Each structure stands twice: as structure tokens, then as C-alpha cells.
């Protein structure tokens, strides 16, 4: 049986940006890449297979696909899975990243708060609705602020567990900025908790990933955590 890392390394490199290569390699090396295999299917082939599968699921549930309200449901779900909520599985969709030389010699914390995102629980395929706070201490490079939001969104657009999502954002920024001094905190509501099982509508889950001085310095860690 082939290892997950070996399978991940086979995912097509065609057309990937240098940043996408760097990020994917860093995640594979750290063991934090989403478990993926290269099944050789194009986006259109994935769409068609998912559409047919959901026709079977909807029919198995006893719903009438000839009804005008339901007739397009398998199409909508297949399009949504491939082109929207799981588009982060395809590194060709990795956002264009602007990283520039730190000519201003900025050395204080840069923090982006209240980054809203929607993801999907990989255990039940239902919604995760959350907010992220991301910070870093500039070294030789700084990143365009909107790019941090786009990175959060990219990794949110996958089947996820929150712990992995938090770490993926951390490692991605560490790789792009070439510094360990990155911190990520996520607070999210999981609809697998809210809408099924225990059906707790009021709880949320918070995860934190800290690197470099955010982990080793009480002062830096405290500054990040106390003012979210």
C-alpha cells in the first residue's frame, strides 16, 4: 500500500505557481497536508461522477427527482463541491500571493483579526462557520494583507478538521514569509455539533497554532492572545 505522502507528491504539478509548490511541499514535509490522492480525474469528470452519485443518494432517500424543485439538485451539489466549497483541494486555485521585501524594516506584530470563513467538516460533510486571527512578526518579507484572508479561505475550502486547518495556515505563512514567527487562532461553530448528534447550538471550538516567538516568548504570546 502506497504511503499518503507518496500519493500526495503525485498530485499534478502542471500550472502550479512557485508559491503553491512551496506551500504544498512544506505541508507534506510537516505531515499537515490534507490526505489526498491523484485519481487522474479532470474537474468535469469529478462533476459528472458526483452528479450521478447524488442522483442515487437522492433517489435512495425516496425523493422524486422528476419534481421541478429537486430535478437540478444533483447538478447543484456537484457544481458546488467541485467549483466552490472544495475548490481548495486543487492547488491550481491557490491565491496569487504578493510577498515583498521588508524595506521599511517593520519589526512589530502585524495582525489581521476577524477573518470570516466557511469550511466543511470532513467527518460529516456539514458546515464549519468560523473566524480566524492571524499574526506574524516581519523579518525579511511582508505579505499583502488581503492575501492572509485568501489563504484562510483557500484552506477552508476543503473537507477539514479545525486543528489541521489552523496548522495549515501557520505552516503556509511560515513558508511564504520565511520566518517561524507566525500565530493563528480560530474560533468556529461546527454544525456536526450544532445540527446533529448532541445538537448544542451555543458552543464553539477554539484552536491555536503558535510558532517562533509566539510560542517561546510569554510577552509575544500574551500580546497575540489578549487582544483578539
Secondary structure, 3 states (H helix, E strand, C coil): CCCHHHHHHCCCCCCCCHHHHHHHHHHHHHCCCCCCCCCCCCHHHHHHHHHHHHHHHHHHCCCCCCCCCCCCHHHHHHHHHHHHHCHHHCHHHCCCCCEEECCCCCCCEEEEEEEEEEEEECCCCCEEEEEEEEEEECCCEEECHHHHHHHHHHHHCCEECHHHHHHHHHHHHHHHHCCCCEEEEEEEEEHHHHCCCCCCCCCCEEEEEECCHHHHCHHHHHHHHHCC
